[in-house]
Amino acid sequence: QVQLVESGGGLVQAGRSLRLSCAASGSLFNINAMGWYRQAPGKQRELVATMPNSGVTNYADSVKGRCTISRDNAKNTVYLQMNSLKPEDTAVYYCNAVATMRVGAIRDYWGQGTQVTVST
């Protein structure tokens, strides 16, 4: 199994920056991709950014140019650098990992989420 531990969320003013971190741990698995999703009250969870092992990144249109996803494969860690934050970025941010288990199964794993609140 895989455990994802997130950090870096908090309360910030609009225009400021924040960096989220997520580390995957466990055994009998290989990470295929990691990414970030978010969910605001009354809305569905949506993609923010993903990065598979190929290194080809994918960003939501709403964060392009403001956010950068990166990975440290040696540490099984993914980061999300968020700049020029807007009130509409307020949401619970969830770390995601897609992993192939040693037995061959491919599974999605999710962190518990970290709150990001952007004030006006």
C-alpha positions, 0 to 999 in steps of 0.5 A, a space after each residue: 500500500 501507499 501512504 501520501 502525506 501532504 504539507 504546505 497549506 495555509 492562509 495567504 493573501 491574494 497575490 502571494 505564493 505557496 508551495 505544497 509538498 507530498 511524500 509517498 511511502 509504503 512498500 511493494 509499489 512503483 509510482 507511475 504518476 503524481 499530481 494535485 487535485 482540489 475541491 472547493 465547497 459545493 464543487 467536484 474535485 478537479 485536476 490542478 496539475 499532474 506529472 507522470 514519469 515521462 515528465 510531461 506535465 498537465 495543468 488546468 487552464 485556470 492555473 497555467 502560468 501561475 503554478 509549477 509541478 515538480 517531482 523528486 523521484 528519489 524521495 517519491 515526493 511531488 511539489 506544487 509551487 503556486 504563485 499569484 494566488 487568487 481567492 478562487 484558488 481557495 480549496 482543499 488540495 489533494 495529493 494523488 499518486 498512481 502506482 503499480 503494485 508488485 503483484 501487478 495491480 494499478 491503483 490510485 492513492 489519495 492524501 487526506 488533503 490540505 486546506 488552502 485559503 486565499 483572502 482578499 
